[in-house]
Amino acid sequence: MTPEDLTEDDAQRRVRILLALATCMAAKGYRATTISDIAREGRVSKTIVYAHFRDKEHCLLELYTRATDKMLATVHAAQERAAGLPWPDRLRTAVRAYLEVLAANPEVAWAALVEVQAAGRPALALRRQVIDRYVELICAVATELAERHPEEVRPVGRALVLAAVGGLNELMLARVERGEVTSLAEDTDVATEVLVQLVARRA
């Protein structure tokens, strides 16, 4: 059963299963979570779970993909809303929007930042694709800002952006591992400063 084939009721069940997986992983980890756990938490039968997903890994991959798509859409929307602001404020608006989405969904944040790394090669490959999407987004934003503000902003290479994304990921991961996911937005200033320093043109 693919998302395109779903009735409204099926779509709701599918989301419930995905959220159930996130809840179970936050409680006991990906490896210890079973299909029975997911079915129990999602208030569906194991048969229903298997009607939607081949296995636990398939379920995690969709959860991660949906979460990533939502976060990127949120960042794009924030960028559009902030179009008239000074460029550092544009970056800050996008960063805060991203962190607020994570903070509002603690179990999904745990799944996206922690559990995906324990789920085998397909999940790691998907994670690499997701990191690449973030890198491409920041590169595109830096290029646009450099064109608009050539005296203040420089375009940056992919390797530098990848290093910055890795650092930001560790910043968020540390907060999540301490059980402080709902406070992620408190890191807005630090994360923004990383990006400002990354793209600011040196004198």
C-alpha positions in Angstrom: 0.0 0.0 0.0 1.6 3.3 -1.1 0.7 6.8 0.2 -0.9 7.6 -3.1 -3.3 4.7 -2.8 -4.6 5.6 0.7 -8.1 6.5 1.7 -8.5 9.2 4.3 -8.9 6.6 7.0 -5.9 4.7 5.8 -3.8 7.9 5.7 -4.7 8.6 9.3 -3.8 5.1 10.4 -0.5 5.4 8.6 0.4 8.6 10.4 -0.7 7.0 13.7 1.6 4.0 13.0 4.5 6.4 12.2 3.9 8.4 15.4 3.6 5.1 17.4 7.1 4.1 16.1 8.5 7.4 17.2 7.0 7.1 20.6 8.3 3.5 21.0 11.8 4.5 19.9 11.9 7.4 22.3 11.0 4.9 25.1 13.1 1.9 24.3 15.2 2.5 21.1 14.9 1.4 17.6 16.5 -2.0 18.0 14.3 -3.0 21.0 11.1 -1.8 19.4 9.0 -4.5 17.8 6.1 -4.5 15.3 3.9 -5.6 18.2 5.0 -2.5 20.2 4.1 -0.3 17.3 0.7 -1.9 16.8 -0.1 -1.6 20.5 1.0 2.0 20.7 -0.8 2.9 17.5 -4.0 1.1 18.5 -4.0 -1.1 15.4 -3.4 -4.7 14.6 -0.1 -6.1 13.4 -1.9 -7.0 10.2 -2.7 -3.3 9.7 0.9 -2.3 10.3 2.2 -4.8 7.8 -0.5 -3.6 5.3 1.2 -0.3 5.3 4.9 -1.1 5.9 7.1 -4.1 4.9 8.9 -4.0 8.2 10.1 -1.7 11.0 12.9 -0.2 8.8 10.4 0.8 6.1 8.4 2.5 8.8 11.3 4.4 10.1 12.4 5.5 6.6 9.0 7.0 5.9 8.9 8.7 9.3 12.3 10.3 8.7 11.4 11.3 5.2 8.2 13.0 6.3 9.9 14.7 9.2 12.6 16.0 6.9 10.1 17.2 4.3 8.2 19.1 6.9 11.3 20.8 8.4 12.6 21.9 5.0 9.1 23.2 4.0 9.1 25.1 7.3 12.5 26.6 6.6 11.5 27.6 3.0 8.3 29.3 4.3 10.2 31.2 7.0 12.7 32.4 4.4 9.9 33.7 2.3 8.3 35.5 5.2 11.6 37.1 6.1 12.5 38.2 2.6 12.5 41.9 3.5 14.6 41.6 6.6 18.4 42.2 6.9 20.2 39.1 5.8 21.4 38.0 9.3 17.8 38.2 10.5 16.7 36.1 7.5 19.1 33.4 8.7 17.9 33.7 12.2 14.2 33.4 11.2 14.9 30.2 9.3 17.0 28.7 12.1 14.4 29.4 14.7 11.6 28.0 12.6 13.6 24.8 12.1 14.4 24.4 15.8 10.8 25.1 16.8 9.5 22.3 14.6 11.9 19.9 16.2 11.1 21.2 19.7 7.3 20.7 19.1 7.8 17.0 18.2 10.2 15.5 20.7 9.7 11.9 19.7 10.2 12.7 16.0 13.2 14.8 16.9 14.7 11.8 18.8 14.0 9.5 15.8 15.5 11.9 13.3 18.6 12.8 15.2 19.4 9.6 17.2 17.5 6.4 16.1 18.0 6.8 12.4 21.7 6.1 13.0 20.9 2.7 14.5 18.7 1.5 11.7 21.1 0.0 9.2 22.5 1.0 5.8 19.3 2.1 4.1 18.6 4.5 6.9 22.2 5.8 6.9 22.0 6.3 3.1 18.8 8.2 3.6 20.4 10.3 6.4 23.2 11.2 4.0 20.7 12.3 1.4 18.9 14.4 4.0 22.2 16.0 5.1 22.9 16.7 1.4 19.6 18.5 1.1 20.4 20.7 4.1 23.8 21.5 2.6 22.3 22.3 -0.8 19.7 24.6 0.9 22.4 26.6 2.8 24.6 26.8 -0.3 21.7 28.2 -2.3 20.8 30.7 0.4 24.5 31.8 0.7 24.6 32.3 -3.1 21.4 34.3 -3.2 22.6 36.5 -0.3 26.0 37.0 -1.9 24.3 38.2 -5.1 22.1 40.6 -3.1 24.8 41.8 -0.6 28.1 41.3 -2.3 30.0 43.6 0.1 28.8 41.6 3.1 28.2 38.0 2.1 30.4 35.5 0.2 29.3 32.3 -1.5 30.7 29.3 0.3 31.9 25.9 -0.9 30.1 22.7 -0.1 32.8 21.3 2.1 32.6 24.3 4.5 28.8 24.1 4.6 28.9 20.3 5.3 31.3 21.0 8.2 28.9 23.7 9.6 25.8 21.4 9.2 27.7 18.6 11.1 28.4 21.0 13.9 24.8 22.2 14.1 23.7 18.6 14.1 25.9 17.9 17.1 24.5 21.0 18.8 21.0 19.8 18.4 21.9 16.2 19.3 23.5 17.2 22.6 20.3 19.0 23.6 18.2 16.1 22.6 20.4 13.5 24.4 20.1 15.6 27.6 16.3 15.4 27.4 16.0 19.1 26.5 14.4 18.8 23.1 11.6 21.2 24.0 14.3 23.9 24.7 16.0 23.6 21.3 14.9 27.1 20.3 17.2 28.4 23.0 20.1 27.5 20.6 18.8 29.8 18.0 21.4 32.5 18.6 24.3 30.1 18.6 23.2 28.3 15.5 22.5 31.6 13.7 26.0 32.8 14.6 27.5 29.7 13.0 25.8 30.5 9.7 26.5 34.2 9.9 30.2 33.6 10.4 30.1 31.0 7.7 28.9 33.3 5.0 30.0 36.8 6.2 32.6 38.3 4.0 35.9 39.0 5.8 37.4 42.5 5.7 
